[in-house]
């Protein structure tokens, strides 16, 4: 992969992610604020909240792989990393 070539990453809006996860937007904003779910703020800490599709999928996979039958669900934590060539999806 050429480091000078832009990558195309899909960004998801909070309403889309909340709907996919079956959670409220309030929960999602709080989870993003505390680092519980990977997210980014476009343009700085007061910018619009977005989620990178690949990060959310990886976050879910990590939670699923950590869970074993008979145990309580695994806590999930994430980290947001900005990337280039972002595409917003609603």
Protein Blocks (a to p, Z undefined) as FASTA:
>chain_A
ZZkbccddddddfklmmmmnopafklmmmmmmnopagcddehijkbccdddfklmmmmmm
mmmmmpcghiacddddddddddehiacdZZ
